[in-house]
Amino acid sequence: MTASTANAQRFREFKMPDVGEGLTEAEILKWYVQPGDTVTDGQVVCEVETAKAAVELPIPYTGVVHELRFGEGVTVDVGTAIIAVDTDPGAGPAEAPAAAPQEAAADEEAEPQGRQAVLVGYGAAPSSTKRRARKPQPGVPAQPEPAKAALQAELNGRTAPAAPAAPVAPAVQPAPAAPAGSAVPAAGRPLAKPPVRKLAKDLGIDLATILPTGPDGIITREDVHAAATPVAAPAEAPGPVAVAAAEPGTVDTAARERRVPVKGVRKATAQAMVASAFTAPHVTEFITVDVTRTMKLVQELKQDPDMVGLRVNPLLLVAKAFLVALKRHPEANAAWDEANQEIVYKDYVNLGIAAATPRGLIVPNIKDAGAKTLPQLASELGDLVATAREGKTSPAAMAGGTVTITNVGVFGVDTGTPILNPGESAILAFGAVKLQPWVHKGKVKARQVTTLALSFDHRLVDGELGSKLLADVAAVLERPKRLITWG
């Protein structure tokens, strides 16, 4: 056994797993360990945020943390080593394998050896990507730091700062300097994080023309901004000067703007909403209903012994009313299979609840909600909301939804036109409950009134079916005894 093989077996690398369904990257939110800490097989070492949720990662090795390859707040590609563990710390000092840059890999994908680093509950996602290793370009020597600074300054059109005095070296014929805007010789694809690549693209800067100043040759945002600085024009003889007049009424607002990279839950939400809005033909219908009896039932249920310790609120009864209406109109609980040109009718209801969290909007769902009793539904609804607010919702909890409820009323909003969660057939918006004048038993009285809005996929749900579904939800909320007679 060679020394390098022994080191490789002793120092085990844990790679960023695919903690969702085909995700390609995740951001490291927090490290729970530091170099020198002892870890055991299955111990949680960090928390990462994917495009779907925040997830804690357990490590599959026992030993001592040798190195953390990335800091907090860094987005890392799936399959990239993020931590190295010394599995035999008592064997004495040894040279750990060097960390490779995130975007550099072997010419061919290595075969899996032993146990693969995957999150418990998720399978290993084999990568089909093969990347070529960087090869040094012949005839291009490595540049010392002063030379890098000078070259970067020349690329940006500025004068390089004066370098410290150094011993005089034998004179050599200087190589011609690269003109501004020309590509800096590179051995492969420039290293940069996705937000930095997007910034360069927005500013029209070729990453190949930028000399990196970040660790391991990574291009930083400062490098891109420096490269975007206008090149100073050479001095010319005095002549007529044309002064460009500023556009009247224009105000420079750049100093009062801030840019935030689109990532994580916000990125996933944006992609899902665009895909849904431009794939499923949406129809939205509205109905205003007197929910005074439902609000009274909420107060009564709070005193019911079977509901002790459970969270009882109007949303619970709206959810139950929606489930009863879907039971009366099961054709509305379906999905469109574009690939097979089929409509998939579902004999179960996974009820999604749109939840606003510090990281953005997520839609976890209650599995088989239609088969649950009211106390069971209340228990799962409470757990779902609490888990979402803590940022602990798993990707599995957000998969497989069939219909969704969004409670915009908690923000004092009357209603809205909600966009379908991709793959679902309908979404119900529950507006604010307000005391309003209402004709009740032939007289105008103050009643508790709300507005419901139902958006549905018109490929699956015709106007008649959608109207009946919404009308039945309203009918149950107007006379909640229908939960018994219809349920």
KALIN-V513838 format. One record per backbone hydrogen bond with DSSP energy under -1.0 kcal/mol. CO is the residue of the C=O (numbers start at 1). NH is the residue of the N-H. Records with the same first field share a line. If there is no record, write none. Layout:
BEGIN
CO=NH ; NH
END
This chain:
BEGIN
2=6
3=7
4=8
5=9
6=10
7=11
10=87
12=85
14=82 ; 83
16=79
17=19
24=78
26=76
27=49
28=73
30=47
34=37
37=65
39=63
40=43
43=59
45=32
46=57
47=29 ; 30
48=55
49=27
53=50
55=48
57=45 ; 46
59=42
63=39
64=86
65=36
67=84
71=74
74=28
76=26
77=80
80=16
82=69
83=14
84=66 ; 67
85=12
86=64
88=91
101=104
116=118
119=122
137=140
144=148
145=149
146=150
147=151
148=152
149=153
150=154
151=155
152=156
153=158
179=182
191=219
193=197
194=198
195=199
196=200
197=201
198=202
199=203
200=205
206=209
207=210
208=184
214=217
215=218
218=214
220=224
221=225
222=226
223=227
224=228
226=229
247=250
253=256
254=257
264=268
265=269
266=270
267=271
268=272
269=273
270=274
271=275
272=276
273=277
274=278
276=279 ; 280
281=458
283=456
285=454
287=452
289=450
291=295
292=296
293=297
294=298
295=299
296=300
297=301
298=302
300=303
301=304
304=307
305=308
307=310
313=316 ; 317
314=318
315=319
316=320
317=321
318=322
319=323
320=324
321=325
322=326
323=327
324=328
325=329
329=332
330=333
332=334
333=346
335=344
337=342
342=337
344=335
349=369
350=402 ; 403
351=366
352=405
355=362
357=360
360=357
362=355
364=353
366=351 ; 369
368=371
369=372
373=377
374=378
375=379
376=380
377=381
378=382
379=383
380=384
381=385
382=386
383=387
384=388
385=389
386=390
387=392
388=391
395=398
396=399
397=365
402=425
403=352
404=428
405=354
406=408 ; 430
408=411 ; 413
409=412
413=432
421=424
425=457
426=404
427=455
428=406
429=453
430=409
434=449
436=447
438=445
440=443
443=440
445=438
447=436
448=291
449=434
450=289
451=431
452=287
453=429
454=285
455=427
456=283
457=460 ; 461
462=466
463=467
464=468
465=469
466=470
467=471
468=472
469=473
470=474
471=475
472=476
473=477
474=478
475=479
479=482
480=483
481=484 ; 485
482=486
END
